[in-house]
């Protein structure tokens, strides 16, 4: 009986064919399911971030801009990643998110070191004979292009270097989303604006590039990032504010304006004009006369120099200690604790009156010192003089305000007068504007708010802080981890294999 059992086949031939047929059918069914799932997945997918702190999670402002985009935008990443792997990875990942959200944004990558032929074609196609940096990103749409260079994509901790705490420029923020979204908006909506710089009173010159107090960097910001064409003009003689002036910029006049000039500026504002006023500090000049006009719009300008010792990297400057988290000009700076650097600023705040009028302009405080702010009201030869007979009372001083008044009677062209008034003009000159990130972003946000560009104002969209995580262990902890990796984990695998071997022997 035992010999019969050992020689009898366990499966009949028919059963073998049946099992084989079932295996083939089941395999085909699984393969068909995989193909169908992939087919549906390509056309109907849902992407999401596992963490709210995801580095590449797009802001609502960017999502709105991309969803409203109907034109084709070609993006060329001209980048040699060697030595800049982290930055290239950030750029590449961010642009992929843009493409996922709107396929109208096409992305092409060219490595000039590995693809010299393609690189030359890109340079010729976009007429780039002498780029400002070796790595850059080109945004192109219907004949309009905007280039974002590598050196614009990072914020560095300059404050630590200025104060002498560090000699190393450490990257602390990534500005890709802010610049890329603005670039896409600008090339897809190529409307240009006109901004006029008042000249004739020793103001900052927007055409001076090599002079530290020139305004060339600010003028470049207007032109390249905001589609604003800057020009100079004078009110001397019978000149009026140009009819096509959409933004009037008065930057640090050191010679007082005449009454007739002030009258023409006042008429411009009454017609719904937009003014970016950066007042001269008292060390460089006396009252310009603008103070009288600003007082009529509810702005109080003091003849002083404000100090904030606890927030002063060099002693003659200060970093704003308080920024409004409500106003669109500065609220995007608040989450990342960015601050605006001012040089010996004058106090600029709301003019207090007895009974406010119903139709009075709305004056919002944008920036102020800490409660430890002090002032000097006596200046001799450009040097602040602290009166020893007058006690220095510490308090928080207002430094920057925004003014708005809508519904101006008999005005239909603009309708709303807007102003941003700063107690210092050096903060946007060639030397200071990019000394800390806050100045640059404040300048950009201010002109966008003044021109009422809500889509590109990108309120709340600022640089992304780069997070750095450090694992700190003692010597004993490091040794334990070393033994765990070298002996513990391989030993566990050997032990498991041994148990399986013993089990099978039984």
SULSUL-V594489 format. One record per residue. N is the residue number from 0. RES is the residue in one letter. PHI is phi in degrees with one decimal (* if undefined). PSI is psi in whole degrees, -180 to 180 (999 if undefined). OMEGA is omega in whole degrees, -180 to 180 (999 if undefined). Layout:
BEGIN
N:RES:PHI:PSI:OMEGA
N:RES:PHI:PSI:OMEGA
END
This chain:
BEGIN
0:X:*:-40:178
1:X:-65.8:-39:180
2:X:-65.8:-35:178
3:X:-62.7:-39:-179
4:X:-67.1:-39:-178
5:X:-70.3:-27:-177
6:X:-94.3:-14:-178
7:X:-77.1:126:180
8:X:-62.8:140:-178
9:X:-72.2:-28:179
10:X:-126.8:142:173
11:X:-80.8:164:-179
12:X:-60.9:-39:179
13:X:-64.3:-40:-180
14:X:-67.9:-37:177
15:X:-60.0:-45:180
16:X:-64.6:-36:180
17:X:-64.9:-45:180
18:X:-63.1:-44:180
19:X:-62.0:-41:179
20:X:-63.7:-41:179
21:X:-63.4:-40:179
22:X:-63.1:-44:180
23:X:-63.1:-45:-179
24:X:-63.8:-42:180
25:X:-64.0:-40:179
26:X:-63.7:-44:178
27:X:-63.3:-38:180
28:X:-64.6:-43:179
29:X:-64.1:-42:179
30:X:-62.4:-41:179
31:X:-63.2:-40:178
32:X:-63.2:-42:179
33:X:-62.5:-43:179
34:X:-63.1:-43:-179
35:X:-66.3:-41:179
36:X:-63.7:-42:178
37:X:-66.2:-40:179
38:X:-60.6:-47:180
39:X:-70.3:-35:-178
40:X:-65.2:-34:179
41:X:-66.3:-36:-175
42:X:-95.9:-25:-178
43:X:-134.2:97:-179
44:X:-133.1:162:180
45:X:-133.5:120:-179
46:X:-107.9:143:179
47:X:-151.3:158:177
48:X:-92.0:136:178
49:X:-74.9:-26:-176
50:X:-128.2:141:175
51:X:-66.3:-18:-179
52:X:-95.0:17:-180
53:X:-57.9:134:-175
54:X:-63.0:-33:-174
55:X:-109.3:19:176
56:X:-73.2:122:-176
57:X:-74.1:145:179
58:X:-75.1:159:177
59:X:-58.6:-33:179
60:X:-64.3:-43:178
61:X:-66.0:-41:179
62:X:-59.8:-42:179
63:X:-64.0:-43:-180
64:X:-64.2:-44:-177
65:X:-69.7:-38:-180
66:X:-69.8:-25:179
67:X:-86.9:-4:-176
68:X:-80.8:126:178
69:X:-115.7:-20:180
70:X:-80.7:156:175
71:X:-78.4:128:178
72:X:-119.0:120:179
73:X:-96.5:127:-180
74:X:-114.1:125:177
75:X:-114.2:118:178
76:X:-92.2:101:-180
77:X:-95.4:95:-165
78:X:-147.5:128:168
79:X:-99.6:106:-171
80:X:-76.3:-10:-176
81:X:-62.8:122:-179
82:X:87.1:-12:179
83:X:-129.1:43:-176
84:X:-62.6:-41:-178
85:X:-63.7:-46:-179
86:X:-66.5:-41:179
87:X:-62.5:-40:179
88:X:-63.3:-41:178
89:X:-63.6:-45:-180
90:X:-62.6:-48:-177
91:X:-63.2:-45:-179
92:X:-65.5:-40:-179
93:X:-65.9:-44:-179
94:X:-66.4:-32:175
95:X:-62.6:-38:177
96:X:-63.1:-40:177
97:X:-60.8:-44:-178
98:X:-67.0:-38:178
99:X:-62.2:-39:-177
100:X:-75.7:-36:179
101:X:-142.2:104:-179
102:X:-63.0:-10:177
103:X:-65.7:-14:176
104:X:-94.8:109:179
105:X:-98.9:147:-175
106:X:-125.2:133:176
107:X:-131.3:136:-180
108:X:-112.9:133:178
109:X:-128.9:124:176
110:X:-98.5:110:-175
111:X:-63.7:-22:180
112:X:-81.1:-41:-177
113:X:-92.7:-21:-178
114:X:-127.9:65:-175
115:X:-62.5:-34:180
116:X:-65.0:-49:178
117:X:-62.6:-36:-180
118:X:-62.3:-43:179
119:X:-64.9:-36:178
120:X:-65.5:-41:179
121:X:-64.1:-44:-180
122:X:-62.4:-40:180
123:X:-70.2:-41:-178
124:X:-61.4:-39:-177
125:X:-100.3:10:174
126:X:56.8:47:179
127:X:-105.3:100:-179
128:X:-90.9:-30:-178
129:X:-145.7:75:-179
130:X:-60.7:151:-178
131:X:-75.4:-15:-180
132:X:-149.0:158:-177
133:X:-74.9:-28:-180
134:X:-114.4:135:-180
135:X:-162.1:168:179
136:X:-125.1:129:-178
137:X:-104.4:128:174
138:X:-110.7:125:-173
139:X:-134.1:134:178
140:X:-152.7:116:172
141:X:49.7:50:177
142:X:86.0:-4:179
143:X:-112.2:135:-179
144:X:-136.7:153:177
145:X:-137.7:135:-178
146:X:-114.6:130:174
147:X:-109.1:119:-177
148:X:-89.6:158:-178
149:X:-56.6:-40:-176
150:X:-70.8:-9:177
151:X:-90.1:-10:-169
152:X:-89.0:-4:-176
153:X:-129.2:144:168
154:X:-103.4:138:-180
155:X:-116.3:154:180
156:X:-80.5:79:-179
157:X:-76.0:-25:-177
158:X:-60.2:-40:-179
159:X:-65.7:-34:179
160:X:-74.0:-41:-180
161:X:-61.4:-43:-178
162:X:-79.1:-6:178
163:X:83.9:6:-180
164:X:-74.9:-22:-178
165:X:-148.7:153:175
166:X:-107.4:2:-176
167:X:-108.5:131:175
168:X:-83.3:107:-176
169:X:-98.8:131:178
170:X:-72.7:124:-177
171:X:-121.0:-10:-178
172:X:-150.5:153:178
173:X:-117.0:121:-173
174:X:-100.7:14:-174
175:X:-55.5:-50:-175
176:X:-62.5:-43:-179
177:X:-61.7:-45:-177
178:X:-75.5:-40:-177
179:X:-66.7:-45:-180
180:X:-63.6:-43:178
181:X:-64.0:-39:-180
182:X:-65.0:-44:179
183:X:-62.8:-42:179
184:X:-62.6:-43:-176
185:X:-67.6:-41:-179
186:X:-74.9:-27:180
187:X:-85.4:-22:179
188:X:-129.5:75:-169
189:X:-79.3:38:176
190:X:-72.4:133:180
191:X:-106.2:152:180
192:X:-119.1:165:179
193:X:-118.4:128:175
194:X:-121.8:136:-179
195:X:-116.1:130:175
196:X:-94.7:121:176
197:X:-68.7:134:179
198:X:-129.0:166:177
199:X:112.9:-3:-178
200:X:-131.9:30:-179
201:X:62.4:39:175
202:X:-73.6:171:174
203:X:-66.4:138:-176
204:X:-97.2:122:-179
205:X:-73.4:-4:-179
206:X:-102.2:-5:-179
207:X:-86.5:113:-179
208:X:-95.6:-34:-175
209:X:-92.9:-1:-177
210:X:-101.3:129:-175
211:X:-59.3:-29:-180
212:X:-96.9:9:173
213:X:-72.0:168:-179
214:X:-114.1:27:-176
215:X:-64.6:-39:180
216:X:-65.8:-39:178
217:X:-66.6:-41:178
218:X:-62.8:-38:177
219:X:-64.9:-38:177
220:X:-60.7:-43:179
221:X:-61.7:-45:-173
222:X:-76.7:-47:-171
223:X:-85.1:-29:-175
224:X:-109.1:-16:-174
225:X:-127.5:8:180
226:X:55.3:38:180
227:X:-113.1:123:-180
228:X:-88.7:112:-179
229:X:-85.6:141:176
230:X:-143.0:157:177
231:X:-98.9:151:175
232:X:-154.7:165:-178
233:X:-129.2:149:176
234:X:-101.8:8:-179
235:X:-67.8:152:-177
236:X:73.5:-133:-179
237:X:-105.7:13:-179
238:X:-62.7:139:175
239:X:-105.7:169:170
240:X:-64.3:127:-176
241:X:-53.0:145:-178
242:X:-63.0:-31:-178
243:X:-92.1:15:180
244:X:-74.3:115:178
245:X:-100.3:-14:177
246:X:-151.6:121:178
247:X:-100.1:126:-179
248:X:-116.5:120:177
249:X:-115.8:110:-171
250:X:-117.2:97:170
251:X:65.9:52:176
252:X:-66.4:128:-179
253:X:-98.6:-12:177
254:X:-112.1:133:-178
255:X:-59.1:143:176
256:X:-78.5:148:179
257:X:-73.8:165:180
258:X:-61.5:-39:-179
259:X:-67.8:-36:178
260:X:-66.0:-44:179
261:X:-62.6:-36:-180
262:X:-64.4:-39:-180
263:X:-70.9:-34:176
264:X:-67.0:-40:180
265:X:-64.8:-40:177
266:X:-63.9:-38:178
267:X:-61.4:-43:-179
268:X:-68.3:-37:-180
269:X:-66.5:-20:179
270:X:-92.7:20:180
271:X:84.1:29:-179
272:X:-74.5:165:179
273:X:-119.3:128:-175
274:X:-128.2:129:171
275:X:-110.9:101:-175
276:X:-104.8:120:176
277:X:-117.5:108:-169
278:X:-79.6:148:176
279:X:-69.7:144:174
280:X:-81.4:158:-170
281:X:-69.6:-12:176
282:X:-77.7:-22:-176
283:X:-104.1:-12:-179
284:X:179.8:170:-179
285:X:-94.1:-163:180
286:X:-61.4:136:-178
287:X:-90.0:-15:-175
288:X:101.8:-21:178
289:X:-63.1:-25:-178
290:X:-57.5:-37:-179
291:X:-66.9:-41:179
292:X:-66.9:-44:-178
293:X:-62.8:-33:179
294:X:-62.6:-34:179
295:X:-68.3:-20:179
296:X:-102.3:15:174
297:X:86.4:19:-178
298:X:-110.9:130:180
299:X:-105.7:121:180
300:X:-113.4:124:-178
301:X:-92.2:153:176
302:X:-95.3:73:-176
303:X:-147.5:179:171
304:X:-124.0:130:-175
305:X:-102.2:138:178
306:X:-124.0:154:175
307:X:-144.4:83:-170
308:X:-53.0:-36:-178
309:X:-72.5:-16:-178
310:X:-126.2:40:-178
311:X:-123.8:109:180
312:X:-64.1:-36:-174
313:X:-118.4:-9:-178
314:X:100.3:-32:179
315:X:-104.0:4:178
316:X:-128.7:179:175
317:X:-151.9:155:173
318:X:-107.8:130:-177
319:X:-56.7:134:-178
320:X:-93.7:-24:-178
321:X:-131.7:130:175
322:X:-126.3:145:178
323:X:-66.2:130:176
324:X:-95.0:13:180
325:X:-115.3:-33:-174
326:X:-82.2:136:-176
327:X:-63.3:-19:-179
328:X:-68.5:-37:-173
329:X:-125.4:-6:-173
330:X:-66.2:-25:178
331:X:-71.5:-16:179
332:X:-83.1:-19:-173
333:X:-67.5:-48:-176
334:X:-58.2:-32:-179
335:X:-98.1:11:177
336:X:56.2:34:175
337:X:-77.6:144:-178
338:X:-129.1:159:-178
339:X:-101.9:131:-179
340:X:-94.9:125:-180
341:X:-121.7:150:-178
342:X:-110.7:114:179
343:X:42.3:56:-173
344:X:-74.0:158:170
345:X:-91.0:151:177
346:X:-73.3:129:179
347:X:-130.1:115:-177
348:X:-144.7:-167:-179
349:X:-80.8:132:179
350:X:-77.1:118:-178
351:X:-82.7:125:177
352:X:-121.3:164:-177
353:X:-63.5:-60:-178
354:X:-122.0:110:-179
355:X:-66.2:141:179
356:X:-82.6:153:-178
357:X:-64.9:-40:-177
358:X:-96.5:20:-180
359:X:-68.8:149:177
360:X:-59.9:149:177
361:X:-87.4:121:-179
362:X:-113.6:118:-179
363:X:-109.8:133:176
364:X:-80.7:124:-178
365:X:-99.6:-36:-174
366:X:-149.1:150:180
367:X:-152.9:168:176
368:X:-81.2:-180:172
369:X:-77.2:179:178
370:X:-70.5:-8:178
371:X:-93.7:16:-180
372:X:-71.5:146:177
373:X:-132.1:172:-179
374:X:-139.7:157:171
375:X:-123.4:126:-177
376:X:-105.5:-10:179
377:X:-108.4:122:-180
378:X:-122.5:124:180
379:X:-121.2:116:-180
380:X:61.7:33:179
381:X:83.6:5:-178
382:X:-112.2:127:179
383:X:-66.4:139:-177
384:X:-123.6:118:180
385:X:-86.0:116:-178
386:X:-68.9:117:-178
387:X:-68.1:-16:-179
388:X:-93.4:-1:180
389:X:-118.2:122:-179
390:X:-65.2:139:180
391:X:-93.0:104:-179
392:X:-90.0:121:-179
393:X:-78.8:136:177
394:X:-161.2:175:177
395:X:-91.6:127:-178
396:X:-102.3:136:174
397:X:-73.4:146:-175
398:X:-126.6:-33:-177
399:X:-139.3:137:177
400:X:-132.8:159:172
401:X:-121.0:138:-178
402:X:-121.3:140:179
403:X:-147.3:135:174
404:X:-143.7:118:-180
405:X:-104.1:172:176
406:X:63.3:42:180
407:X:-72.0:133:-175
408:X:-62.3:136:177
409:X:65.4:16:178
410:X:-118.0:122:-179
411:X:-120.6:-17:-175
412:X:-66.8:-55:-178
413:X:-105.5:-47:175
414:X:87.3:-35:-175
415:X:-130.4:127:174
416:X:-90.1:135:178
417:X:-134.3:144:177
418:X:-142.7:150:166
419:X:-125.3:124:-176
420:X:-119.6:126:-177
421:X:-119.1:140:-178
422:X:-81.0:13:-179
423:X:-155.3:141:179
424:X:-104.8:-18:-179
425:X:-69.2:-18:-175
426:X:-63.8:-20:-180
427:X:-115.3:15:178
428:X:-79.4:174:-173
429:X:-58.7:-29:-176
430:X:-82.1:-34:-170
431:X:-103.9:-28:-168
432:X:-57.0:-34:179
433:X:-114.0:21:177
434:X:-73.2:-29:171
435:X:-135.7:148:-176
436:X:-60.6:-32:-174
437:X:-60.4:-36:-178
438:X:-63.9:-44:-178
439:X:-63.1:-47:-178
440:X:-69.8:-36:177
441:X:-60.5:-45:-179
442:X:-59.3:-45:-178
443:X:-66.6:-45:-179
444:X:-66.9:-35:-179
445:X:-64.7:-46:-178
446:X:-69.1:-34:177
447:X:-66.5:-39:178
448:X:-68.3:-41:-179
449:X:-62.0:-35:-179
450:X:-90.0:4:178
451:X:55.0:57:177
452:X:-109.8:77:-172
453:X:-64.9:-33:-178
454:X:-69.6:-38:-177
455:X:-94.7:-11:178
456:X:-60.1:-32:173
457:X:54.9:47:-178
458:X:-56.9:130:-179
459:X:91.7:-7:-179
460:X:-97.6:106:-180
461:X:-126.0:-171:178
462:X:-66.4:149:177
463:X:-91.1:126:177
464:X:-68.2:139:175
465:X:-89.5:121:-177
466:X:-90.7:137:180
467:X:-121.9:124:-179
468:X:-109.6:134:179
469:X:-120.6:133:176
470:X:-101.2:112:-176
471:X:-106.1:123:-179
472:X:-130.6:151:173
473:X:-77.4:171:180
474:X:-61.6:-41:-180
475:X:-66.1:-39:178
476:X:-66.5:-40:179
477:X:-64.4:-36:179
478:X:-68.4:-38:178
479:X:-63.8:-43:179
480:X:-64.5:-37:179
481:X:-63.1:-44:178
482:X:-66.4:-36:179
483:X:-63.0:-42:-178
484:X:-75.4:-37:-175
485:X:-84.0:-34:-175
486:X:-120.5:-40:-174
487:X:-63.8:-53:-176
488:X:-69.2:-46:175
489:X:-61.8:-37:179
490:X:-62.7:-39:179
491:X:-63.8:-39:179
492:X:-65.3:-43:179
493:X:-63.0:-41:180
494:X:-62.5:-45:179
495:X:-62.3:-42:178
496:X:-63.5:-39:178
497:X:-63.7:-41:179
498:X:-63.4:-41:178
499:X:-63.5:-41:-180
500:X:-63.5:-44:179
501:X:-64.0:-41:-180
502:X:-60.5:-40:-178
503:X:-72.0:-31:179
504:X:-65.0:-30:180
505:X:-78.3:999:999
END
